[in-house]
Amino acid sequence: PQDYVVMGTPLVNLRTGPSTSAMVIGRAEKGDVFQVEGETGGWYKILLFSGEPRYVTKSDFVYPLTRDQLLEEHGMSLPISTARSRSIFWDTE
């Protein structure tokens, strides 16, 4: 499998399992990059920033990347607001 995937369109569903009937727990934005933990059929098993595994469909708008295609030293800063941080990492576990 590829090392990473990048979302090519806004609002890509993040699911609890490798099926369109699995619960959608959030949505990724265009440009979001996730580490790939594995592949199942037509699905990538990805890791969220929290380390939780989730699934995205292999499709024309989810692009595979290798480690050498990533920009070094790129980071993310979370908002100071606790409410905003929660909305970014919303999960219905």
KAUR-V619396 format. One record per residue. N is the residue number from 0. RES is the residue in one small letter. SS is DSSP state (a for helix, b for strand, c for the rest). NEAR is the number of other ideal C-beta (glycine too) atoms within 10 Angstrom. D_LAST is the distance of its C-alpha to the last C-alpha in Angstrom with 2 decimals. Layout:
<<N,RES,SS,NEAR,D_LAST> <N,RES,SS,NEAR,D_LAST>>
This chain:
<<0,p,c,12,27.13> <1,q,c,15,27.27> <2,d,c,13,26.08> <3,y,b,19,24.27> <4,v,b,22,23.66> <5,v,b,17,24.34> <6,m,b,20,23.37> <7,g,c,13,26.64> <8,t,c,13,25.54> <9,p,c,12,23.22> <10,l,c,11,20.00> <11,v,b,20,19.13> <12,n,b,16,15.96> <13,l,b,21,13.20> <14,r,b,18,11.72> <15,t,c,16,9.53> <16,g,c,14,12.98> <17,p,c,19,16.67> <18,s,c,14,17.49> <19,t,c,11,17.99> <20,s,c,6,16.47> <21,a,c,15,13.04> <22,m,c,12,10.40> <23,v,b,12,11.19> <24,i,b,17,8.51> <25,g,b,17,11.53> <26,r,b,13,15.19> <27,a,b,22,17.52> <28,e,c,10,20.94> <29,k,c,12,24.33> <30,g,c,10,25.23> <31,d,c,17,21.79> <32,v,b,17,22.19> <33,f,b,22,19.74> <34,q,b,17,20.72> <35,v,b,17,20.92> <36,e,b,13,19.94> <37,g,b,12,21.43> <38,e,b,15,22.41> <39,t,b,13,21.95> <40,g,c,8,24.42> <41,g,c,11,24.03> <42,w,b,21,20.74> <43,y,b,24,20.06> <44,k,b,18,17.30> <45,i,b,22,16.67> <46,l,b,14,15.23> <47,l,c,16,13.63> <48,f,c,12,15.38> <49,s,c,8,12.77> <50,g,c,7,13.67> <51,e,c,14,10.52> <52,p,b,12,12.07> <53,r,b,25,11.90> <54,y,b,21,14.78> <55,v,b,22,17.51> <56,t,b,17,20.59> <57,k,c,15,23.92> <58,s,c,13,25.95> <59,d,c,8,28.80> <60,f,c,14,26.62> <61,v,b,19,24.64> <62,y,b,14,27.24> <63,p,b,15,27.40> <64,l,b,16,28.69> <65,t,c,9,30.20> <66,r,a,9,30.04> <67,d,a,6,33.57> <68,q,a,13,32.68> <69,l,c,12,30.38> <70,l,c,6,31.92> <71,e,c,4,32.35> <72,e,c,4,31.37> <73,h,c,7,29.04> <74,g,c,4,26.34> <75,m,c,8,23.86> <76,s,c,5,24.10> <77,l,c,11,21.29> <78,p,c,10,22.48> <79,i,c,7,23.61> <80,s,c,9,21.85> <81,t,a,9,18.61> <82,a,a,7,17.57> <83,r,a,10,18.43> <84,s,a,12,16.61> <85,r,a,10,13.32> <86,s,a,11,14.10> <87,i,a,11,14.83> <88,f,c,12,11.60> <89,w,c,10,9.34> <90,d,c,13,5.82> <91,t,c,8,3.77> <92,e,c,6,0.00>>
